[in-house]
């Protein structure tokens, strides 16, 4: 799985003008299921994100996690994280899961994230979403479970 996480002061996703999910302080999690991913990877990724120490402590150091600050996660599916840009000018997305499998992994990951104790809001899988955020820092982190040993 691939995730791009952004520390935010607030974030929201809208579909057809209606808010489908919004959070205050926490993380915007853009997530992509890749071919060959497993539920175990989704569980590990959710746990990693919930415990990643990228929030400031009282001394201004990044020592606190999403769980530590009582923050929320806005989880948005984004198959374009699978973009292969090695050749030509048009990205390829053949390494992303197909829509049905991708949706199942997205829903599984969302439940796994909630199971860590983090309040979770979501977008709508496959919808034309408008995502707004107020990036805090900015702090943006790329995670790819294929890079884990």
C-alpha positions, 0 to 999 in steps of 0.5 A, spaced: 500 500 500 502 507 498 500 512 503 501 520 503 500 523 509 499 530 511 499 533 518 493 538 518 490 543 522 483 541 518 481 538 512 475 536 508 472 532 502 466 534 498 462 530 493 457 534 489 458 540 493 456 536 500 461 534 505 462 527 506 468 527 511 472 533 515 476 533 521 480 538 525 487 537 527 490 530 525 492 527 518 489 527 511 491 520 509 491 519 501 491 511 500 492 507 494 492 499 494 497 496 490 497 489 486 499 484 491 497 488 497 495 484 503 490 485 509 496 484 514 500 490 510 494 494 511 493 493 518 501 494 519 500 501 515 494 503 520 498 502 526 504 505 523 500 512 521 497 512 528 503 512 532 508 516 527 511 521 531 510 527 527 506 532 531 510 537 536 511 536 543 511 542 548 518 543 546 516 544 539 519 537 537 516 532 533 515 527 538 507 526 539 503 521 535 496 522 532 494 518 538 498 522 543 494 528 541 487 525 540 487 527 533 483 524 527 484 522 520 481 523 514 482 517 509 481 519 502 482 513 496 487 516 491 489 511 485 494 516 482 499 514 488 500 508 483 503 513 478 509 510 474 512 516 470 518 512 468 517 513 460 513 518 456 509 524 459 502 520 461 503 516 467 501 509 468 497 506 473 497 498 472 500 497 478 494 499 482 489 494 484 482 494 480 476 498 482 473 492 486 479 490 490 481 497 491 475 499 494 475 493 498 482 494 501 480 502 502 474 500 506 479 495 510 484 500 511 479 505 514 476 500 519 484 498 521 485 505 522 479 506 526 481 500 530 487 503 532 483 508 536 483 514 531 477 517 529 476 516 522 472 520 516 472 518 509 471 520 502 467 516 497 471 511 493 471 512 486 467 519 486 470 526 484 472 528 490 474 535 492 479 535 498 481 541 502 486 542 507 490 547 511 497 543 511 500 544 518 508 545 518 508 543 512 509 536 514 508 531 508 510 523 509 510 518 503 509 511 506 510 505 501 509 498 504 513 495 499 519 498 502 519 495 508 523 489 510 
